[in-house]
Amino acid sequence: NLMSDGVKNITMVEEFRDLLFSRLWSNPIKRNSIVFSNFDGRGYGDNPKYICDKIDKTKYQCIWLVKDENEKMPNGVRKVRYGSLEHYEELSRAKFWIDNMHKNIITKKRSGQIYIQTWHGDGPLKKIEYDSEELPSSYLNMATHDVEMIDYFISGSKFKTEQCRRAFRYNGKILESGNPRNDIFFKNNDYKLVIYPQFKDFKWILFAPTYREKQSNIIEPEKILQAYKKKYGKECIILIREHPSMKIENLKYNYSDRIFNVSEFPDTQLLLAASDILITDYSSIMWDFSLQEKPVILFHPDAVSYSNERQFYLSFNELPYFEAFNMEDVCNYIISLDTELYKYKSKLHDFFDKYESFDYGTASDNVVNIINELSKEM
């Protein structure tokens, strides 16, 4: 990895970056090459995946940056190891970059290249970037370097458009296209059949907490299973998905034929589309999931301490979701949701009207159309 030991002095980083790319730029730009990256090499997923799925592979060379070279890719997508010299060679030659994270300080864009930033979250909850007062200057320096390279920023809501301008300090073009990863919610496919077909007739409850620096938020899935069976006389299943940046501790839960560890499942959106109820705490996927008008339970027994660590755009009582402070609250909501759904959906509609979602199931097509139009102009 080119940054294996880290370079502490920012001047040295800039000198190394300029030297590296001045050599790489001797190669001409490949007009039909697109380099995709998802969470710094995490594999085929999130917004970049859904854009790539729509790309005509007979017209474009699609290159995906991966840390794990055993990652499975669809036909027409070539893997390149994230952080390798080949990674930077491909970036230096590709006409298009598509990413959902900031590119590192070592990356440099040349004239004629087009960088589309999809980002990886939407919705008004946790403050981010320059809106936050908690981020170190080293991160903000890297973020500013990345933002200055972006040509198109994808937005899934009016809130996100304003956030791009204010929090990211981005002054370029914004594609109010919706989030490509959310197109999946507007199709009538039964995604349970893709994941666990043997449980297609069960109620699926997904627990997906946000990132913690130390220990993750923890639920008691056995209590949920018992409460659900007592109320409805049948089984449900619990899916546990830790945040991708957390170190997974497999012994945290007693996984079984009703409690599943889906932390390594490659596509969060598939899990969201297949699940019937989401339990989270502060993750922005609450916004994505509720586009389906499915119930969201915010389980945050640590609300006070977490609020001391992170700042929020809205108070929790301004959100349309169910707020739970202990497992008894969680179980009570799950077994009483049938009577609460009408009121919940009404609050949800008001919420999305206020913050103006652009998600209608056409985001991927909108972005690919832009890429095709830009290709014609070359």
Salt bridges, closest charged atoms under 4 A:
ASP18 OD1 - ARG17 NE 3.75
ASP18 OD1 - LYS108 NZ 2.90
ASP46 OD1 - ARG181 NH1 2.65
GLU69 OE2 - ARG81 NH1 3.45
GLU86 OE2 - ARG78 NH1 3.17
GLU90 OE2 - ARG78 NH2 2.91
GLU90 OE2 - ARG93 NH2 3.48
ASP99 OD2 - LYS103 NZ 2.87
GLU129 OE1 - HIS102 NE2 2.86
ASP131 OD2 - ARG166 NH2 2.80
GLU134 OE1 - ARG310 NE 3.58
ASP146 OD2 - HIS102 ND1 2.92
ASP151 OD2 - LYS109 NZ 3.04
GLU176 OE2 - LYS158 NZ 3.67
ASP201 OD1 - LYS200 NZ 3.41
GLU220 OE1 - LYS223 NZ 3.34
GLU235 OE2 - LYS229 NZ 3.12
GLU235 OE1 - ARG258 NE 3.72
GLU242 OE2 - LYS252 NZ 3.25
ASP257 OD2 - ARG258 NH1 3.70
ASP267 OD2 - LYS49 NZ 2.68
ASP276 OD2 - LYS192 NZ 2.87
ASP281 OD2 - ARG212 NH1 2.92
ASP288 OD2 - ARG181 NE 2.76
GLU293 OE2 - HIS349 NE2 2.55
ASP302 OD2 - ARG212 NH2 2.80
GLU323 OE2 - HIS300 NE2 2.81
GLU340 OE1 - LYS343 NZ 3.93
ASP365 OD1 - LYS54 NZ 3.53
GLU373 OE2 - LYS376 NZ 3.36
